[in-house]
């Protein structure tokens, strides 16, 4: 294995790891929305800042008002992240696995 190939595998591992972490951030954000946390909490604000750029366009596609107030955007985003992980792994000849 050459240096370039090793770098490519390392880069793939880094991207997949970052996508898995983002999956968990989305899951935590979805779970926190059930308990109505303090919006001024720095952790809640950080999670919102990280996830809102992805969730906002999804909310325009599937508005919560049409579904009786249920916001499906975190679920859709988690599915997209999982598809990206699996697509990358299959594309590089690896066996995909679930995030959790």
LUMPA-50178 format. One record per residue (C-alpha): y, x, z. Coordinates in steps of 0.02 Angstrom, whole numbers, padded with zeros to 5 digits, always signed. Layout:
N
YXZ ...
//
This chain:
100
+00000+00000+00000 +00167+00070-00052 +00331+00067+00041 +00402-00072-00068 +00250-00181-00043 +00255-00153+00146 +00440-00197+00146 +00402-00356+00049 +00268-00410+00174 +00386-00371+00318 +00524-00472+00236 +00404-00617+00209 +00351-00608+00391 +00533-00610+00447 +00578-00760+00338 +00425-00858+00396 +00462-00816+00578 +00644-00872+00560 +00588-01035+00479 +00465-01065+00621 +00601-01035+00750 +00715-01156+00656 +00575-01285+00659 +00570-01273+00848 +00760-01283+00860 +00754-01444+00758 +00618-01512+00872 +00718-01473+01029 +00872-01553+00953 +00773-01711+00912 +00700-01720+01087 +00870-01694+01167 +00941-01839+01068 +00823-01954+01163 +00898-01912+01333 +01082-01911+01284 +01133-01740+01354 +01308-01687+01400 +01394-01650+01233 +01500-01513+01314 +01348-01413+01370 +01349-01245+01278 +01164-01255+01237 +01183-01429+01162 +01335-01374+01064 +01243-01220+01000 +01095-01325+00943 +01213-01446+00857 +01305-01305+00770 +01142-01230+00706 +01060-01391+00648 +01203-01502+00592 +01230-01416+00422 +01051-01462+00376 +01045-01634+00457 +01211-01700+00390 +01159-01707+00206 +00993-01785+00255 +01085-01920+00353 +01179-01964+00194 +01014-01986+00102 +00934-02091+00240 +01073-02169+00345 +01018-02219+00522 +01110-02386+00502 +00983-02442+00372 +00838-02405+00488 +00901-02497+00641 +00987-02344+00715 +00836-02229+00704 +00886-02058+00638 +00745-01985+00534 +00843-01833+00475 +00764-01712+00603 +00590-01767+00550 +00632-01745+00366 +00709-01574+00401 +00555-01519+00498 +00443-01574+00354 +00551-01477+00230 +00542-01321+00339 +00353-01339+00353 +00338-01359+00164 +00445-01202+00139 +00334-01103+00257 +00175-01162+00173 +00248-01134+00000 +00298-00956+00040 +00130-00916+00116 +00030-00993-00026 +00144-00907-00152 +00102-00739-00076 -00084-00776-00063 -00091-00807+00124 -00173-00951+00214 -00041-01069+00285 -00054-01140+00460 +00042-01267+00559 +00195-01213+00657 +00126-01279+00820 
//
